[in-house]
Amino acid sequence: MREILSRVPRLRPDVGVQRVGGRLMAAGPGDELHTFEDEHGEVSEVGERILELIDGSRTVAQIVDALLEEFEVERAVCEEDAAAFVKLLEDRHVIVLG
C-alpha cells in the first residue's frame, strides 16, 4: 500500500462527479453511481474530500498532507486509510493511478 502514496490519481474521462442534495456522487461507466459513506452509512466527509482533492496533479501523499491540515488524524492512519480509499476508487473504475 505504501507505494500508492507516490502515485497520481485522476478521474477517469468517462466519470462525472457532482454534488447532489449535499452529497458528492460519481457516475461511472455503465451508469454506475457511487456515493461516499462511512461504515455507518453516513456521508464520509473525508472520502468526499479525497475525491475533491484528486485533480490529476497531486500525488496521494500530497492529498494526505492536505487532509492532515483539515482533519485531526495521525499521519500513519491517514496514509493507510487514504491509500485504501484510493485503491477502492480505482477498483470501482472511478479513477486511474498514474
Contact map, one row per residue, 1 for C-alpha under 8 A:
11111000000000000000000000000000000000000000000000000000000000000000000000000001001100000000000000
11111000000000000000000000000000000000000000000000000000000000000000000000000001001000000000000000
11111110000000000000000000000000000000000000000000000000000000000000000000000000000000000000000000
11111110000000000000000000000000000000000000000000000000000100000000000000000000001000000000000000
11111110000000000000000000000000000000000000000000000000001110000000000000000010001000000000000000
00111111000000000000000000000000000000000000000000000000001110000000000000000000000000000000000000
00111111100000000000000000000000000000000000000000000000001100000000000000000000000000000000000011
00000111110000000000000000000000000000000000000000000001111100000000000000000000000000000000000011
00000011111000000000000000000000000000000000000000000111111100000000000000000000000001000000001111
00000001111100000000000000000000000000000000000000000111100000000000000000000000000000000000001111
00000000111110100000000000000000000000000000000000000111000000000000000000000000000000000000011100
00000000011111100000000000000000000000000000000000000000000000000000000000000000000000000000111100
00000000001111110000000000000000000000000000000000000000000000000000000000000000000000000000000000
00000000000111110000000000011000000000000000000000000000000000000000000000000000000000000000000000
00000000001111111000000001111000000000000000000000000000000000000000000000000000000000000000010000
00000000000011111100000001110000000000000000000000000000000000000000000000000000000000000000000000
00000000000000111110000111100000000000000000000000000000000000000000000000000000000000000000000000
00000000000000011111000111000000000000000000000000000000000000000000000000000000000000000000000000
00000000000000001111111110000000000000000000000000000000000000000000000000000000000000000000000000
00000000000000000111111110000000000000000000000000000000000000000000000000000000000000000000000000
00000000000000000011111000000000000000000000000000000000000000000000000000000000000000000000000000
00000000000000000011111100000000000000000000000000000000000000000000000000000000000000000000000000
00000000000000000011111110000000001000000010000000000000000000000000000000000000000000000000000000
00000000000000001111011111000000001100000000000100000000000000000000000000000000000000000000000000
00000000000000001111001111100000111100000000000000000000000000000000000000000000000000000000000000
00000000000000111100000111110000111000000000000000000000000000000000000000000000000000000000010000
00000000000000111000000011111011110000000000000000000000000000000000000000000000000000000000000000
00000000000001110000000001111111110000000000000000000000000000000000000000000000000000000000110000
00000000000001100000000000111111000000000000000000000000000000000000000000000000000000000000100000
00000000000000000000000000011111000000000000000000000000000000000000000000000000000000000000000000
00000000000000000000000000111111100000000000000000000000000000000000000000000000000000000000000000
00000000000000000000000000111111110000000000000000000000000000000000000000000000000000000000000000
00000000000000000000000011110011111000000000000000000000000000000000000000000000000000000000000000
00000000000000000000000011110001111100000000000000000000000000000000000000000000000000000000000000
00000000000000000000001111000000111110000000000000000000000000000000000000000000000000000000000000
00000000000000000000000110000000011111000011001100000000000000000000000000000000000000000000000000
00000000000000000000000000000000001111111111001000000000000000000000000000000000000000000000000000
00000000000000000000000000000000000111111111000000000000000000000000000000000000000000000000000000
00000000000000000000000000000000000011111100000000000000000000000000000000000000000000000000000000
00000000000000000000000000000000000011111100000000000000000000000000000000000000000000000000000000
00000000000000000000000000000000000011111110000000000000000000000000000000000000000000000000000000
00000000000000000000000000000000000011111111000000000000000000000000000000000000000000000000000000
00000000000000000000001000000000000111001111100000000000000000000000000000000000000000000000000000
00000000000000000000000000000000000111000111111100000000000000000000000000000000000000000000000000
00000000000000000000000000000000000000000011111110000000000000000000000000000000000000000000000000
00000000000000000000000000000000000000000001111111000000000000000010000000000000000000000000000000
00000000000000000000000000000000000110000001111111100000000000000000000000000000000010000000000000
00000000000000000000000100000000000100000001111111110000000000000000000000000000000000000000000000
00000000000000000000000000000000000000000000111111111000000000000010000000000000000000000000000000
00000000000000000000000000000000000000000000011111111100000000100010000000000000010000000000000000
00000000000000000000000000000000000000000000001111111100000000000000000000000000000000000000000000
00000000000000000000000000000000000000000000000111111110000000000000000000000000000000000000000000
00000000000000000000000000000000000000000000000011111110010000100000000000000000000000000000000000
00000000111000000000000000000000000000000000000001111111110000100000000000000000000000000000000000
00000000111000000000000000000000000000000000000000011111110000000000000000000000000000000000000000
00000001111000000000000000000000000000000000000000000111110000000000000000000000000000000000000000
00000001110000000000000000000000000000000000000000000111111000000000000000000000000000000000000000
00000001100000000000000000000000000000000000000000001111111111100000000000000000000000000000000000
00001111100000000000000000000000000000000000000000000000111111100000000000000000000000000000000000
00011111100000000000000000000000000000000000000000000000011111110000000000000000011001000000000000
00001100000000000000000000000000000000000000000000000000011111111000000000000010000000000000000000
00000000000000000000000000000000000000000000000000000000011111111100000000000000000000000000000000
00000000000000000000000000000000000000000000000001001100011111111110000000000000000000000000000000
00000000000000000000000000000000000000000000000000000000000111111111000000100110010000000000000000
00000000000000000000000000000000000000000000000000000000000011111111100000000000000000000000000000
00000000000000000000000000000000000000000000000000000000000001111111110000000000000000000000000000
00000000000000000000000000000000000000000000010011000000000000111111111000000100000000000000000000
00000000000000000000000000000000000000000000000000000000000000011111111111100100000000000000000000
00000000000000000000000000000000000000000000000000000000000000001111111100000000000000000000000000
00000000000000000000000000000000000000000000000000000000000000000111111100000000000000000000000000
00000000000000000000000000000000000000000000000000000000000000000011111110000000000000000000000000
00000000000000000000000000000000000000000000000000000000000000000001111111000000000000000000000000
00000000000000000000000000000000000000000000000000000000000000000001001111101100000000000000000000
00000000000000000000000000000000000000000000000000000000000000000001000111111100000000000000000000
00000000000000000000000000000000000000000000000000000000000000010001000011111110000000000000000000
00000000000000000000000000000000000000000000000000000000000000000000000001111111000000000000000000
00000000000000000000000000000000000000000000000000000000000000000000000011111111100000000000000000
00000000000000000000000000000000000000000000000000000000000000010011000011111111110000000000000000
00001000000000000000000000000000000000000000000000000000000010010000000000111111111000000000000000
11000000000000000000000000000000000000000000000000000000000000000000000000011111111100000000000000
00000000000000000000000000000000000000000000000000000000000000000000000000001111111110000000000000
00000000000000000000000000000000000000000000000001000000000100010000000000000111111111000000000000
11011000000000000000000000000000000000000000000000000000000100000000000000000011111111100000000000
10000000000000000000000000000000000000000000000000000000000000000000000000000001111111110000000000
00000000000000000000000000000000000000000000001000000000000000000000000000000000111111111000000000
00000000100000000000000000000000000000000000000000000000000100000000000000000000011111111100000000
00000000000000000000000000000000000000000000000000000000000000000000000000000000001111111110000000
00000000000000000000000000000000000000000000000000000000000000000000000000000000000111111111000000
00000000000000000000000000000000000000000000000000000000000000000000000000000000000011111111111000
00000000000000000000000000000000000000000000000000000000000000000000000000000000000001111111111110
00000000000000000000000000000000000000000000000000000000000000000000000000000000000000111111110000
00000000000000000000000000000000000000000000000000000000000000000000000000000000000000011111111000
00000000000100000000000000011000000000000000000000000000000000000000000000000000000000001111111100
00000000001100100000000001010000000000000000000000000000000000000000000000000000000000001111111100
00000000111100000000000000000000000000000000000000000000000000000000000000000000000000001101111110
00000000111100000000000000000000000000000000000000000000000000000000000000000000000000000100111111
00000011110000000000000000000000000000000000000000000000000000000000000000000000000000000100001111
00000011110000000000000000000000000000000000000000000000000000000000000000000000000000000000000111
